[in-house]
């Protein structure tokens, strides 16, 4: 009987070890970021994100740009997006889907990119570099990037709030910012 418990215990330990040592991008079937091969709209803003609505989401307008802590570039207007809830169940639980494309500040290396999401209205958290969400996805070695984000209320994204999304790569232990921009969810 003890050999059965030992075998089951070893199987559970092996599974836990495999999950703990998963390679980047493995072990998370609930993807919040998808890399697009060719963006529908080409971005002309150098180093910033150009936003378009994804499925189930509509452009609601632009607000005046807000300066981000530590950002020395001139900020772009903040686009606002609303969910199109017609015919969808769940109302306030329906996520926003936004697509971005960017001309990167520097050429990306082939490999994982880190997508950091900050609460743009929490200036103390921004100053301390406290992220609200962090995702990763493999990207190609390119000067531009296209991606689709799913921002769900289940992940604490809320209406009438601003978020900063930063795309970076970790190169030789340093965070290298490829692009960033703000979005308002309505």
NUDO-869094 format. One line per field, with one value per residue: residue in one letter; z negated, y negated, x negated of N, C-alpha, C, O in turn. Coordinates in nm, 2 decimals, decimal comma, m for minus. Layout:
REM residues N
r	A; ...
n.Z	Z; ...
n.Y	Y; ...
n.X	X; ...
ca.Z	Z; ...
ca.Y	Y; ...
ca.X	X; ...
c.Z	Z; ...
c.Y	Y; ...
c.X	X; ...
o.Z	Z; ...
o.Y	Y; ...
o.X	X; ...
REM end
This chain:
REM residues 186
r	X; X; X; X; X; X; X; X; X; X; X; X; X; X; X; X; X; X; X; X; X; X; X; X; X; X; X; X; X; X; X; X; X; X; X; X; X; X; X; X; X; X; X; X; X; X; X; X; X; X; X; X; X; X; X; X; X; X; X; X; X; X; X; X; X; X; X; X; X; X; X; X; X; X; X; X; X; X; X; X; X; X; X; X; X; X; X; X; X; X; X; X; X; X; X; X; X; X; X; X; X; X; X; X; X; X; X; X; X; X; X; X; X; X; X; X; X; X; X; X; X; X; X; X; X; X; X; X; X; X; X; X; X; X; X; X; X; X; X; X; X; X; X; X; X; X; X; X; X; X; X; X; X; X; X; X; X; X; X; X; X; X; X; X; X; X; X; X; X; X; X; X; X; X; X; X; X; X; X; X; X; X; X; X; X; X
n.Z	0,00; m0,08; 0,13; 0,34; 0,26; 0,26; 0,54; 0,65; 0,52; 0,62; 0,89; 0,88; 0,78; 0,99; 1,19; 1,09; 1,08; 1,35; 1,44; 1,30; 1,41; 1,68; 2,01; 2,14; 2,22; 2,22; 2,06; 2,01; 2,12; 2,16; 2,34; 2,36; 2,53; 2,87; 3,14; 3,44; 3,78; 4,00; 3,97; 4,00; 4,03; 4,09; 3,88; 3,83; 3,63; 3,46; 3,24; 3,08; 3,00; 3,23; 3,23; 3,29; 3,31; 3,20; 3,26; 3,15; 3,02; 3,02; 3,15; 2,95; 2,94; 2,88; 2,62; 2,44; 2,43; 2,17; 1,96; 1,90; 1,62; 1,63; 1,91; 2,18; 2,44; 2,66; 2,57; 2,73; 2,84; 2,63; 2,72; 2,69; 2,62; 2,66; 2,56; 2,78; 2,71; 2,82; 2,87; 2,72; 2,45; 2,10; 2,06; 1,86; 1,82; 2,06; 2,26; 2,37; 2,69; 2,84; 3,11; 3,19; 3,36; 3,43; 3,50; 3,40; 3,14; 3,14; 3,33; 3,28; 3,12; 3,23; 3,04; 2,71; 2,61; 2,36; 2,23; 2,06; 1,84; 1,70; 1,45; 1,56; 1,42; 1,17; 1,03; 0,84; 0,85; 1,11; 1,09; 0,92; 1,09; 1,08; 1,20; 1,34; 1,49; 1,66; 1,96; 2,19; 2,52; 2,81; 3,06; 3,39; 3,53; 3,60; 3,72; 3,67; 3,51; 3,46; 3,27; 3,08; 2,81; 2,54; 2,31; 2,01; 1,79; 1,59; 1,53; 1,39; 1,55; 1,61; 1,70; 1,81; 1,75; 1,76; 1,92; 1,94; 2,18; 2,22; 2,43; 2,42; 2,43; 2,26; 2,24; 2,20; 1,92; 1,89; 1,91; 2,22; 2,38; 2,63; 2,74; 2,64; 2,51; 2,43; 2,34; 2,33; 2,17; 2,22
n.Y	0,12; m0,12; m0,16; m0,23; m0,48; m0,61; m0,60; m0,75; m0,99; m1,05; m1,09; m1,32; m1,50; m1,50; m1,61; m1,87; m1,96; m1,97; m2,16; m2,38; m2,42; m2,49; m2,59; m2,93; m3,07; m2,83; m2,62; m2,80; m2,81; m3,00; m3,25; m3,59; m3,76; m3,78; m3,73; m3,91; m3,83; m4,01; m4,34; m4,50; m4,78; m5,01; m5,14; m5,47; m5,62; m5,67; m5,44; m5,43; m5,29; m5,20; m5,19; m4,97; m4,86; m4,53; m4,22; m4,25; m4,49; m4,84; m5,15; m5,42; m5,68; m5,95; m6,07; m6,34; m6,33; m6,17; m6,22; m5,97; m5,83; m5,88; m5,87; m6,02; m6,09; m6,27; m6,23; m6,03; m6,08; m5,93; m5,64; m5,54; m5,26; m5,08; m4,81; m4,61; m4,51; m4,40; m4,13; m3,96; m3,75; m3,81; m4,07; m4,30; m4,13; m4,08; m4,08; m4,34; m4,37; m4,45; m4,57; m4,62; m4,79; m4,86; m5,06; m4,98; m5,10; m5,00; m4,73; m4,42; m4,12; m3,79; m3,58; m3,56; m3,82; m4,05; m4,15; m4,41; m4,53; m4,82; m5,00; m5,29; m5,51; m5,50; m5,65; m5,61; m5,34; m5,32; m5,47; m5,30; m5,08; m4,88; m4,62; m4,54; m4,33; m4,07; m3,93; m3,70; m3,63; m3,47; m3,66; m3,77; m3,86; m4,17; m4,51; m4,60; m4,54; m4,35; m4,29; m4,13; m4,20; m4,07; m4,20; m4,14; m4,18; m3,99; m3,97; m4,20; m4,43; m4,73; m4,94; m5,28; m5,35; m5,40; m5,24; m5,14; m4,98; m4,81; m4,69; m4,48; m4,34; m4,11; m4,15; m4,04; m4,06; m4,30; m4,52; m4,60; m4,84; m4,81; m4,93; m5,13; m5,23; m5,41; m5,31; m5,36; m5,20; m5,18
n.X	m0,08; m0,20; m0,37; m0,20; m0,11; m0,36; m0,43; m0,21; m0,26; m0,52; m0,45; m0,28; m0,47; m0,65; m0,49; m0,44; m0,70; m0,76; m0,58; m0,67; m0,92; m0,87; m0,92; m0,96; m0,65; m0,52; m0,27; m0,06; 0,24; 0,44; 0,43; 0,35; 0,23; 0,17; m0,05; m0,06; m0,09; m0,09; m0,01; 0,31; 0,33; 0,07; m0,16; m0,27; m0,38; m0,68; m0,82; m0,60; m0,27; m0,02; 0,32; 0,60; 0,94; 1,03; 1,20; 1,53; 1,50; 1,50; 1,38; 1,38; 1,30; 1,06; 0,85; 0,70; 0,34; 0,16; m0,11; m0,36; m0,52; m0,86; m0,88; m1,01; m0,95; m0,73; m0,40; m0,15; 0,19; 0,44; 0,61; 0,95; 1,15; 1,45; 1,66; 1,85; 2,15; 2,37; 2,59; 2,43; 2,36; 2,33; 2,26; 2,10; 1,89; 1,77; 1,48; 1,24; 1,10; 0,82; 0,61; 0,27; 0,01; m0,33; m0,62; m0,91; m1,13; m1,38; m1,53; m1,38; m1,49; m1,48; m1,27; m1,14; m0,92; m0,83; m0,53; m0,42; m0,17; m0,05; 0,12; 0,22; 0,32; 0,23; m0,01; m0,21; m0,25; m0,34; m0,58; m0,72; m0,75; m0,56; m0,38; m0,06; 0,03; m0,15; m0,27; m0,40; m0,53; m0,65; m0,84; m0,93; m1,25; m1,24; m1,17; m0,93; m0,60; m0,31; m0,02; 0,24; 0,45; 0,63; 0,83; 0,96; 1,24; 1,23; 0,96; 0,92; 0,93; 1,09; 1,37; 1,37; 1,10; 0,75; 0,47; 0,13; m0,06; m0,35; m0,61; m0,87; m1,20; m1,42; m1,74; m2,06; m2,02; m1,90; m1,62; m1,49; m1,32; m1,09; m0,86; m0,58; m0,26; 0,05; 0,38; 0,73; 1,00; 1,34
ca.Z	0,00; m0,08; 0,27; 0,43; 0,22; 0,31; 0,68; 0,67; 0,47; 0,72; 1,01; 0,85; 0,77; 1,12; 1,26; 1,03; 1,12; 1,49; 1,46; 1,24; 1,50; 1,81; 2,09; 2,15; 2,31; 2,20; 1,94; 2,00; 2,24; 2,16; 2,40; 2,36; 2,63; 2,99; 3,23; 3,57; 3,88; 4,08; 3,91; 4,10; 4,05; 4,06; 3,78; 3,87; 3,51; 3,42; 3,10; 3,01; 3,04; 3,30; 3,18; 3,37; 3,23; 3,24; 3,27; 3,04; 2,96; 3,11; 3,12; 2,88; 2,95; 2,83; 2,51; 2,44; 2,39; 2,03; 1,95; 1,83; 1,54; 1,70; 2,06; 2,23; 2,57; 2,66; 2,57; 2,83; 2,79; 2,58; 2,78; 2,60; 2,68; 2,59; 2,60; 2,85; 2,63; 2,89; 2,89; 2,64; 2,31; 2,00; 2,03; 1,81; 1,82; 2,19; 2,26; 2,48; 2,78; 2,92; 3,19; 3,20; 3,44; 3,39; 3,55; 3,27; 3,11; 3,19; 3,39; 3,18; 3,14; 3,24; 2,91; 2,62; 2,57; 2,24; 2,24; 1,93; 1,83; 1,59; 1,43; 1,59; 1,33; 1,04; 1,05; 0,74; 0,90; 1,23; 1,05; 0,86; 1,19; 1,04; 1,31; 1,31; 1,56; 1,74; 2,05; 2,29; 2,64; 2,91; 3,17; 3,48; 3,54; 3,69; 3,68; 3,64; 3,44; 3,46; 3,17; 3,04; 2,67; 2,48; 2,18; 1,95; 1,65; 1,50; 1,50; 1,32; 1,64; 1,59; 1,79; 1,77; 1,69; 1,85; 1,90; 2,02; 2,22; 2,26; 2,49; 2,39; 2,42; 2,16; 2,31; 2,10; 1,79; 1,89; 1,98; 2,34; 2,42; 2,78; 2,77; 2,53; 2,53; 2,34; 2,40; 2,23; 2,18; 2,18
ca.Y	0,00; m0,24; m0,17; m0,30; m0,62; m0,66; m0,61; m0,86; m1,11; m1,08; m1,14; m1,45; m1,58; m1,51; m1,70; m2,00; m2,01; m2,00; m2,29; m2,49; m2,44; m2,50; m2,69; m3,05; m3,05; m2,70; m2,61; m2,89; m2,79; m3,11; m3,35; m3,72; m3,83; m3,70; m3,81; m3,91; m3,83; m4,14; m4,42; m4,56; m4,92; m5,03; m5,25; m5,57; m5,68; m5,60; m5,40; m5,42; m5,19; m5,24; m5,10; m4,95; m4,77; m4,39; m4,17; m4,27; m4,61; m4,96; m5,27; m5,52; m5,82; m5,98; m6,17; m6,41; m6,24; m6,18; m6,18; m5,85; m5,85; m5,83; m5,88; m6,15; m6,12; m6,33; m6,13; m6,03; m6,08; m5,80; m5,60; m5,48; m5,15; m5,02; m4,67; m4,60; m4,40; m4,35; m3,99; m3,89; m3,72; m3,84; m4,22; m4,36; m4,03; m4,07; m4,15; m4,43; m4,31; m4,56; m4,53; m4,72; m4,77; m4,96; m5,07; m4,96; m5,19; m4,93; m4,60; m4,31; m4,00; m3,67; m3,52; m3,61; m3,96; m4,06; m4,25; m4,46; m4,61; m4,90; m5,09; m5,43; m5,61; m5,48; m5,71; m5,55; m5,21; m5,34; m5,51; m5,18; m4,98; m4,77; m4,58; m4,48; m4,20; m4,04; m3,82; m3,68; m3,56; m3,48; m3,75; m3,76; m3,96; m4,27; m4,65; m4,64; m4,44; m4,35; m4,21; m4,15; m4,19; m4,05; m4,26; m4,09; m4,22; m3,88; m4,00; m4,33; m4,54; m4,79; m5,05; m5,42; m5,35; m5,40; m5,14; m5,15; m4,85; m4,82; m4,57; m4,48; m4,21; m4,11; m4,13; m4,05; m4,09; m4,44; m4,55; m4,69; m4,88; m4,82; m5,02; m5,14; m5,32; m5,40; m5,28; m5,38; m5,11; m5,24
ca.X	0,00; m0,28; m0,43; m0,11; m0,12; m0,49; m0,42; m0,13; m0,33; m0,62; m0,38; m0,24; m0,59; m0,71; m0,41; m0,47; m0,84; m0,76; m0,52; m0,76; m1,03; m0,82; m0,99; m0,88; m0,54; m0,45; m0,20; 0,05; 0,33; 0,53; 0,34; 0,40; 0,17; 0,14; m0,13; 0,00; m0,19; m0,09; 0,10; 0,41; 0,29; m0,07; m0,19; m0,38; m0,44; m0,80; m0,84; m0,47; m0,18; 0,10; 0,42; 0,72; 1,03; 1,03; 1,34; 1,62; 1,46; 1,51; 1,31; 1,48; 1,25; 0,93; 0,85; 0,57; 0,23; 0,12; m0,25; m0,39; m0,64; m0,99; m0,87; m1,06; m0,90; m0,60; m0,30; m0,05; 0,33; 0,48; 0,74; 1,05; 1,22; 1,57; 1,70; 1,98; 2,22; 2,50; 2,60; 2,33; 2,40; 2,23; 2,25; 1,98; 1,78; 1,72; 1,35; 1,20; 1,00; 0,75; 0,49; 0,17; m0,11; m0,43; m0,75; m0,98; m1,24; m1,50; m1,50; m1,36; m1,56; m1,39; m1,26; m1,03; m0,90; m0,75; m0,42; m0,39; m0,06; m0,05; 0,24; 0,16; 0,37; 0,16; m0,14; m0,30; m0,28; m0,43; m0,71; m0,79; m0,76; m0,47; m0,30; 0,07; 0,03; m0,27; m0,25; m0,51; m0,51; m0,77; m0,83; m1,04; m1,35; m1,18; m1,16; m0,79; m0,54; m0,17; 0,03; 0,38; 0,46; 0,76; 0,83; 1,08; 1,27; 1,19; 0,82; 0,92; 0,94; 1,22; 1,42; 1,33; 0,97; 0,63; 0,36; 0,01; m0,12; m0,49; m0,66; m1,02; m1,28; m1,52; m1,87; m2,18; m1,97; m1,84; m1,49; m1,50; m1,18; m1,07; m0,75; m0,48; m0,15; 0,16; 0,51; 0,84; 1,11; 1,47
c.Z	0,00; 0,06; 0,36; 0,39; 0,27; 0,46; 0,71; 0,63; 0,57; 0,85; 0,99; 0,84; 0,90; 1,21; 1,22; 1,07; 1,27; 1,52; 1,41; 1,34; 1,65; 1,88; 2,11; 2,26; 2,29; 2,07; 1,92; 2,13; 2,26; 2,21; 2,40; 2,46; 2,75; 3,08; 3,37; 3,67; 3,96; 4,03; 4,03; 4,13; 4,01; 3,98; 3,83; 3,75; 3,47; 3,28; 3,02; 3,07; 3,12; 3,28; 3,27; 3,29; 3,29; 3,24; 3,14; 2,96; 3,07; 3,06; 3,06; 2,89; 2,88; 2,71; 2,51; 2,38; 2,24; 2,03; 1,86; 1,75; 1,61; 1,85; 2,10; 2,37; 2,56; 2,67; 2,68; 2,77; 2,74; 2,64; 2,67; 2,68; 2,59; 2,64; 2,67; 2,79; 2,70; 2,92; 2,81; 2,50; 2,21; 1,97; 1,99; 1,80; 1,95; 2,20; 2,38; 2,56; 2,86; 2,99; 3,19; 3,31; 3,41; 3,48; 3,42; 3,26; 3,15; 3,24; 3,27; 3,22; 3,15; 3,10; 2,83; 2,60; 2,44; 2,26; 2,10; 1,93; 1,70; 1,57; 1,45; 1,50; 1,19; 1,05; 0,96; 0,80; 1,02; 1,19; 0,99; 0,96; 1,15; 1,15; 1,26; 1,37; 1,64; 1,82; 2,13; 2,41; 2,73; 3,02; 3,26; 3,47; 3,65; 3,64; 3,65; 3,57; 3,45; 3,35; 3,14; 2,89; 2,63; 2,34; 2,11; 1,82; 1,55; 1,45; 1,44; 1,42; 1,62; 1,68; 1,73; 1,70; 1,79; 1,81; 1,99; 2,05; 2,28; 2,32; 2,48; 2,41; 2,32; 2,23; 2,22; 1,97; 1,78; 1,97; 2,10; 2,39; 2,57; 2,82; 2,65; 2,57; 2,44; 2,41; 2,29; 2,26; 2,13; 2,18
c.Y	m0,13; m0,26; m0,25; m0,45; m0,69; m0,69; m0,74; m0,99; m1,15; m1,14; m1,28; m1,54; m1,60; m1,62; m1,85; m2,05; m2,04; m2,13; m2,40; m2,52; m2,45; m2,61; m2,81; m3,03; m2,92; m2,71; m2,70; m2,88; m2,91; m3,24; m3,49; m3,81; m3,73; m3,79; m3,79; m3,91; m3,96; m4,22; m4,48; m4,70; m4,94; m5,16; m5,34; m5,64; m5,60; m5,57; m5,39; m5,32; m5,26; m5,14; m5,09; m4,86; m4,63; m4,35; m4,20; m4,40; m4,72; m5,07; m5,37; m5,66; m5,83; m6,08; m6,23; m6,32; m6,27; m6,14; m6,06; m5,88; m5,79; m5,84; m6,02; m6,19; m6,19; m6,23; m6,14; m6,04; m5,94; m5,76; m5,53; m5,37; m5,11; m4,89; m4,68; m4,48; m4,35; m4,20; m3,90; m3,87; m3,77; m3,98; m4,27; m4,26; m4,02; m4,14; m4,25; m4,35; m4,43; m4,51; m4,65; m4,69; m4,88; m4,95; m5,08; m5,06; m5,13; m4,79; m4,50; m4,20; m3,89; m3,60; m3,58; m3,76; m3,95; m4,18; m4,29; m4,55; m4,68; m4,97; m5,23; m5,54; m5,60; m5,52; m5,65; m5,42; m5,22; m5,38; m5,39; m5,07; m4,86; m4,74; m4,52; m4,34; m4,19; m3,92; m3,81; m3,61; m3,57; m3,58; m3,73; m3,87; m4,06; m4,41; m4,69; m4,52; m4,46; m4,26; m4,23; m4,12; m4,16; m4,09; m4,23; m4,15; m4,11; m3,90; m4,14; m4,45; m4,60; m4,91; m5,18; m5,42; m5,34; m5,30; m5,17; m5,01; m4,88; m4,69; m4,58; m4,34; m4,23; m4,06; m4,15; m4,10; m4,23; m4,44; m4,64; m4,71; m4,89; m4,92; m5,03; m5,24; m5,30; m5,37; m5,31; m5,28; m5,18; m5,15
c.X	m0,09; m0,35; m0,34; m0,11; m0,26; m0,49; m0,33; m0,20; m0,44; m0,56; m0,34; m0,36; m0,65; m0,63; m0,43; m0,60; m0,84; m0,69; m0,60; m0,88; m0,99; m0,90; m0,90; m0,77; m0,46; m0,37; m0,08; 0,13; 0,42; 0,45; 0,42; 0,34; 0,14; 0,06; m0,07; m0,11; m0,20; 0,03; 0,19; 0,37; 0,15; m0,09; m0,30; m0,44; m0,57; m0,81; m0,71; m0,38; m0,06; 0,21; 0,54; 0,81; 1,02; 1,18; 1,41; 1,59; 1,47; 1,43; 1,41; 1,43; 1,11; 0,94; 0,71; 0,46; 0,20; m0,03; m0,27; m0,52; m0,76; m0,99; m0,91; m1,02; m0,77; m0,49; m0,20; 0,09; 0,37; 0,61; 0,82; 1,13; 1,34; 1,60; 1,84; 2,05; 2,34; 2,49; 2,50; 2,38; 2,29; 2,21; 2,11; 1,86; 1,71; 1,58; 1,34; 1,10; 0,94; 0,63; 0,40; 0,07; m0,21; m0,56; m0,84; m1,10; m1,37; m1,46; m1,49; m1,45; m1,46; m1,39; m1,15; m1,04; m0,81; m0,65; m0,38; m0,27; m0,06; 0,08; 0,18; 0,21; 0,31; 0,02; m0,24; m0,35; m0,37; m0,57; m0,79; m0,80; m0,68; m0,38; m0,17; 0,08; m0,10; m0,24; m0,38; m0,47; m0,63; m0,74; m0,94; m1,13; m1,30; m1,20; m1,02; m0,72; m0,39; m0,12; 0,17; 0,38; 0,61; 0,75; 0,96; 1,11; 1,23; 1,04; 0,81; 0,91; 1,08; 1,25; 1,38; 1,20; 0,86; 0,53; 0,25; m0,04; m0,26; m0,54; m0,81; m1,07; m1,38; m1,65; m1,99; m2,13; m1,91; m1,71; m1,51; m1,36; m1,18; m0,97; m0,66; m0,37; m0,04; 0,29; 0,62; 0,96; 1,24; 1,58
o.Z	0,07; 0,09; 0,45; 0,48; 0,31; 0,50; 0,80; 0,70; 0,59; 0,91; 1,08; 0,90; 0,93; 1,28; 1,30; 1,11; 1,31; 1,60; 1,47; 1,33; 1,74; 1,82; 2,09; 2,36; 2,35; 1,98; 1,82; 2,23; 2,37; 2,13; 2,44; 2,49; 2,73; 3,11; 3,41; 3,66; 3,99; 4,05; 4,14; 4,24; 3,91; 4,01; 3,87; 3,76; 3,44; 3,19; 2,91; 3,17; 3,07; 3,30; 3,34; 3,21; 3,41; 3,22; 3,03; 2,86; 3,18; 2,94; 3,13; 2,86; 2,84; 2,72; 2,58; 2,29; 2,20; 2,09; 1,76; 1,80; 1,65; 1,91; 2,06; 2,41; 2,46; 2,76; 2,72; 2,65; 2,80; 2,63; 2,58; 2,80; 2,47; 2,75; 2,64; 2,83; 2,65; 2,98; 2,83; 2,44; 2,25; 1,86; 2,07; 1,77; 1,96; 2,16; 2,47; 2,50; 2,94; 2,94; 3,20; 3,34; 3,37; 3,52; 3,35; 3,36; 3,19; 3,20; 3,19; 3,34; 3,08; 3,05; 2,89; 2,58; 2,43; 2,30; 2,03; 2,01; 1,59; 1,67; 1,36; 1,50; 1,11; 1,08; 0,99; 0,79; 1,04; 1,25; 1,00; 0,93; 1,18; 1,19; 1,15; 1,31; 1,68; 1,77; 2,13; 2,40; 2,72; 3,08; 3,22; 3,41; 3,77; 3,52; 3,60; 3,57; 3,44; 3,35; 3,16; 2,85; 2,68; 2,26; 2,14; 1,74; 1,43; 1,35; 1,44; 1,37; 1,62; 1,73; 1,60; 1,59; 1,90; 1,70; 2,10; 1,97; 2,37; 2,26; 2,52; 2,42; 2,29; 2,27; 2,17; 1,90; 1,67; 2,07; 2,07; 2,44; 2,63; 2,92; 2,56; 2,66; 2,37; 2,53; 2,17; 2,38; 2,03; 2,16
o.Y	m0,22; m0,38; m0,32; m0,54; m0,80; m0,79; m0,82; m1,09; m1,27; m1,23; m1,37; m1,66; m1,71; m1,70; m1,94; m2,17; m2,14; m2,21; m2,51; m2,63; m2,42; m2,71; m2,80; m2,97; m2,91; m2,79; m2,70; m2,94; m2,93; m3,32; m3,49; m3,92; m3,62; m3,90; m3,68; m3,98; m4,01; m4,19; m4,50; m4,75; m4,89; m5,26; m5,30; m5,70; m5,48; m5,66; m5,34; m5,26; m5,36; m5,02; m5,19; m4,77; m4,61; m4,43; m4,18; m4,43; m4,70; m5,09; m5,41; m5,75; m5,73; m6,17; m6,18; m6,24; m6,39; m6,04; m6,05; m5,94; m5,68; m5,81; m6,12; m6,30; m6,18; m6,14; m6,26; m6,01; m5,84; m5,82; m5,47; m5,40; m5,10; m4,85; m4,76; m4,37; m4,26; m4,16; m3,78; m3,96; m3,78; m4,02; m4,27; m4,30; m3,94; m4,26; m4,25; m4,29; m4,49; m4,42; m4,76; m4,57; m4,99; m4,84; m5,17; m5,11; m5,20; m4,74; m4,48; m4,18; m3,89; m3,57; m3,65; m3,82; m3,86; m4,29; m4,21; m4,64; m4,62; m5,00; m5,28; m5,65; m5,68; m5,44; m5,64; m5,38; m5,14; m5,33; m5,39; m4,96; m4,74; m4,82; m4,46; m4,25; m4,29; m3,81; m3,90; m3,53; m3,67; m3,58; m3,68; m3,98; m4,04; m4,43; m4,80; m4,41; m4,57; m4,14; m4,34; m4,01; m4,23; m4,04; m4,30; m4,17; m4,15; m3,85; m4,20; m4,56; m4,52; m4,97; m5,19; m5,49; m5,28; m5,28; m5,22; m4,93; m4,96; m4,58; m4,68; m4,24; m4,33; m3,95; m4,26; m4,18; m4,28; m4,38; m4,76; m4,62; m4,97; m4,99; m4,94; m5,33; m5,20; m5,41; m5,28; m5,27; m5,24; m5,19
o.X	m0,05; m0,38; m0,38; m0,11; m0,26; m0,54; m0,37; m0,19; m0,46; m0,62; m0,36; m0,36; m0,70; m0,68; m0,45; m0,62; m0,90; m0,74; m0,61; m0,93; m1,07; m0,94; m0,78; m0,80; m0,35; m0,40; m0,01; 0,10; 0,48; 0,41; 0,53; 0,38; 0,09; 0,09; m0,04; m0,21; m0,31; 0,14; 0,14; 0,39; 0,10; m0,03; m0,40; m0,54; m0,56; m0,79; m0,71; m0,41; m0,01; 0,19; 0,57; 0,76; 1,00; 1,27; 1,36; 1,64; 1,44; 1,42; 1,51; 1,50; 1,05; 1,03; 0,62; 0,49; 0,20; m0,07; m0,20; m0,61; m0,77; m1,09; m0,85; m1,04; m0,70; m0,49; m0,17; 0,10; 0,33; 0,72; 0,77; 1,16; 1,33; 1,57; 1,92; 2,02; 2,40; 2,39; 2,50; 2,44; 2,18; 2,16; 2,02; 1,75; 1,61; 1,57; 1,42; 1,01; 1,02; 0,56; 0,44; 0,05; m0,16; m0,60; m0,83; m1,15; m1,47; m1,35; m1,57; m1,48; m1,35; m1,50; m1,06; m1,14; m0,73; m0,69; m0,31; m0,26; m0,06; 0,15; 0,11; 0,16; 0,34; m0,07; m0,36; m0,46; m0,47; m0,66; m0,92; m0,86; m0,72; m0,30; m0,16; 0,13; m0,16; m0,20; m0,46; m0,37; m0,70; m0,63; m1,05; m1,10; m1,32; m1,23; m1,00; m0,78; m0,34; m0,17; 0,22; 0,33; 0,70; 0,68; 1,06; 1,02; 1,21; 1,00; 0,70; 0,88; 1,18; 1,16; 1,37; 1,19; 0,89; 0,50; 0,27; m0,06; m0,28; m0,52; m0,87; m1,00; m1,44; m1,66; m2,00; m2,21; m1,87; m1,69; m1,55; m1,29; m1,25; m0,98; m0,66; m0,40; m0,02; 0,30; 0,59; 1,00; 1,24; 1,70
REM end
